[in-house]
């Protein structure tokens, strides 16, 4: 009698343990399967689009987001910033008309933007890949009394205006890159997609 009870107890234990192990195995298989639905780090690094809500971006402010592992700046330019950028002396800029294609064709003109008030720039200096700093205030003594506001690279002294156009006589050879982008709504910018994607 005792031997039979022990066997039944052992059987219950083995059946229960097998059920628990089966459940653990099913969970182990389900987690990677569900995770496979999410974009991989490789896909994100390859350029999955990034949506940015700029509704709370105040005039004069800048926000930084990551796209393709690089910083992308979105700056809300004030009317005064726009006027200074448009009116800046083109002789002080290496490529004032942005003839070297560092931007998509829909982001042309002196402001290099779809909307004049919103600048979208890759925040990497075109010299050796440092990240410039945002210095929007005009006339800063460190940059000269005619400084219109813009970006300064602390690594080797390159300067860019608020449209990312590079100054003359600095190490950086090119304007800052303008990434592909479009407006999903007035307050949402999609970095990494051209406007034609939405239209097509």
Rosetta blueprint (number, residue, H / E / L):
1 X L
2 X H
3 X H
4 X H
5 X H
6 X H
7 X H
8 X H
9 X H
10 X H
11 X H
12 X H
13 X H
14 X H
15 X H
16 X H
17 X H
18 X H
19 X H
20 X H
21 X H
22 X H
23 X H
24 X H
25 X H
26 X H
27 X H
28 X H
29 X H
30 X H
31 X H
32 X H
33 X H
34 X H
35 X H
36 X L
37 X L
38 X L
39 X L
40 X L
41 X H
42 X H
43 X H
44 X H
45 X H
46 X L
47 X L
48 X L
49 X L
50 X E
51 X E
52 X E
53 X E
54 X L
55 X L
56 X L
57 X L
58 X L
59 X L
60 X L
61 X L
62 X E
63 X E
64 X E
65 X E
66 X E
67 X E
68 X L
69 X L
70 X E
71 X E
72 X E
73 X E
74 X E
75 X E
76 X E
77 X L
78 X L
79 X H
80 X H
81 X H
82 X H
83 X H
84 X H
85 X H
86 X H
87 X L
88 X L
89 X L
90 X H
91 X H
92 X H
93 X E
94 X L
95 X L
96 X L
97 X L
98 X L
99 X L
100 X L
101 X L
102 X L
103 X L
104 X L
105 X L
106 X L
107 X L
108 X L
109 X L
110 X L
111 X L
112 X L
113 X L
114 X L
115 X L
116 X L
117 X L
118 X E
119 X E
120 X E
121 X E
122 X E
123 X L
124 X L
125 X L
126 X L
127 X L
128 X L
129 X L
130 X L
131 X L
132 X L
133 X E
134 X E
135 X E
136 X L
137 X L
138 X L
139 X L
140 X L
141 X H
142 X H
143 X H
144 X L
145 X L
146 X L
147 X L
148 X L
149 X L
150 X E
151 X E
152 X E
153 X L
154 X L
155 X L
156 X L
157 X L
158 X L
159 X E
160 X E
161 X E
162 X L
163 X L
164 X L
165 X L
166 X E
167 X E
168 X L
169 X L
170 X L
171 X L
172 X L
173 X L
174 X L
175 X L
176 X L
177 X L
178 X L
179 X L
180 X L
181 X E
182 X E
183 X E
184 X E
185 X E
186 X L
187 X L
188 X E
189 X E
190 X E
191 X E
192 X L
193 X L
194 X L
195 X H
196 X H
197 X H
198 X H
199 X H
200 X L
